Amino acid sequence: MAIIADVVVFDGATTPISHTLKAISVERNKTSGKIEALWREQLATLPTYAQTELRMSLVRTARSGVWHVTWGFRVPVMESVSGQNSAGYTAAPKVAYVNEYGSYGHFHERSTIAERRLVKQMVNNLGGNVSTSVTAATTGLIDELVSQLITPT
């Protein structure tokens, strides 16, 4: 398994909170060649299935030479436990639902790092309601993996 670094990201709350996602795994599917990486938050107060996750995959299709890149977050929302029943039993908290958001890209094998950054930055600007020119990000987890088509060795 290749070594992947932890990810620190701020959420979209009114007062943003920093989340540290620990590198869990990176694996290559021997049949499809698809590379999948997983990061997960490790909060001691939540069970594993209720932790925020970041997943990323990268695969190159042999016929067209196009790289398919996907990434996304899963943020489970816990049920609110309010006290105990008449027998004194308090139910264990469980996941009520999961919010997910992600992105994908299809990059031709002849595309350059600058071209991949350009299209990715356009999507970022649109999502952030930025209508003026913003310098493209050239560092950071997603930029490094997507723009440079980095794969574990």
C-alpha positions in Angstrom: 0.0 0.0 0.0 1.3 3.5 -0.9 1.6 6.1 1.8 -1.1 8.8 1.8 -1.2 11.8 4.1 -4.0 12.9 6.4 -6.3 15.6 5.1 -7.3 18.7 7.1 -10.4 20.5 5.8 -12.8 23.2 7.1 -16.5 22.6 6.9 -19.2 25.0 5.7 -20.6 25.9 9.1 -21.2 29.5 10.1 -18.2 29.2 12.3 -16.0 26.8 10.3 -14.6 23.8 12.1 -11.4 22.0 11.1 -11.8 18.3 10.4 -8.8 15.9 10.3 -9.4 12.9 8.1 -6.9 10.1 8.7 -5.6 8.1 5.8 -7.2 4.7 6.0 -6.3 2.9 2.7 -5.3 3.1 -0.9 -5.8 0.1 -3.1 -5.5 -0.8 -6.8 -8.1 -3.2 -8.2 -6.0 -5.7 -10.1 -8.8 -6.4 -12.6 -9.9 -2.8 -13.5 -6.8 -1.0 -12.6 -8.9 1.4 -10.6 -7.2 3.1 -7.6 -9.3 3.9 -4.6 -8.3 5.9 -1.6 -10.2 6.4 1.7 -9.8 9.0 4.5 -11.9 8.9 7.6 -12.4 11.2 10.6 -11.5 9.5 13.9 -13.7 11.1 16.5 -13.6 9.1 19.7 -17.3 10.0 20.4 -18.7 8.4 17.2 -18.7 4.9 15.9 -16.8 4.2 12.7 -19.9 4.0 10.5 -20.8 7.6 11.6 -17.5 9.3 10.8 -17.0 11.7 7.9 -15.3 10.1 4.9 -13.5 11.2 1.8 -13.2 8.8 -1.0 -11.2 9.2 -4.3 -10.8 7.0 -7.3 -8.7 7.2 -10.4 -8.8 4.9 -13.4 -7.4 5.1 -17.0 -9.4 3.5 -19.7 -7.2 1.5 -22.0 -9.1 2.1 -25.3 -9.6 5.9 -25.1 -6.7 6.7 -22.8 -9.0 9.0 -20.8 -8.4 9.3 -17.0 -11.6 9.1 -14.9 -11.3 10.8 -11.5 -14.0 10.9 -8.8 -13.9 12.2 -5.3 -16.5 12.9 -2.7 -17.4 13.4 1.0 -19.9 11.4 3.0 -21.1 13.1 6.2 -23.4 11.0 8.3 -25.9 12.8 10.6 -26.7 11.2 13.9 -30.2 10.8 15.5 -30.7 13.0 18.6 -31.1 10.8 21.7 -33.3 12.5 24.2 -33.3 10.8 27.5 -34.5 7.3 28.4 -37.8 5.4 28.3 -39.9 4.5 31.3 -37.8 1.4 31.9 -34.6 3.5 32.2 -33.3 2.4 28.8 -31.5 4.9 26.6 -31.2 3.8 22.9 -27.7 3.9 21.3 -27.4 6.7 18.8 -27.5 5.8 15.2 -27.1 7.4 11.8 -30.3 9.1 10.7 -29.1 9.9 7.2 -26.0 10.7 5.1 -25.2 13.8 3.1 -22.9 13.2 0.2 -21.2 15.5 -2.3 -18.5 15.0 -4.8 -17.1 15.7 -8.2 -15.7 13.9 -11.2 -13.4 14.6 -14.1 -12.6 13.0 -17.4 -9.1 13.9 -18.6 -7.6 13.0 -22.0 -4.2 11.3 -21.8 -2.8 14.2 -23.8 -4.1 16.9 -21.4 -1.5 18.9 -19.4 -1.4 19.7 -15.7 -2.3 23.3 -16.6 -5.3 22.3 -18.7 -6.6 20.0 -15.9 -6.2 22.8 -13.4 -8.0 25.3 -15.7 -11.2 23.2 -15.9 -11.1 22.2 -12.2 -10.7 25.9 -11.2 -13.6 26.9 -13.4 -15.9 24.4 -11.5 -14.5 25.7 -8.2 -15.1 29.3 -9.1 -18.7 28.5 -10.2 -19.4 26.6 -7.0 -18.0 29.5 -5.0 -20.0 32.1 -7.0 -16.7 33.7 -8.1 -17.3 35.6 -11.3 -13.9 37.4 -11.4 -10.5 36.0 -12.2 -9.0 33.9 -9.4 -5.6 32.3 -9.5 -5.9 28.6 -10.0 -5.0 26.5 -7.0 -1.7 24.7 -7.6 -1.4 22.9 -4.2 -3.6 20.9 -2.0 -4.8 17.3 -1.9 -7.3 17.4 -4.7 -5.2 19.6 -7.0 -2.2 17.3 -6.6 -4.1 14.1 -7.3 -6.4 15.4 -10.0 -4.2 17.8 -11.9 -1.2 15.6 -11.9 -3.0 12.3 -12.1 -1.0 11.0 -9.2 -1.3 7.2 -8.6 0.3 5.1 -5.9 3.2 3.0 -6.9 
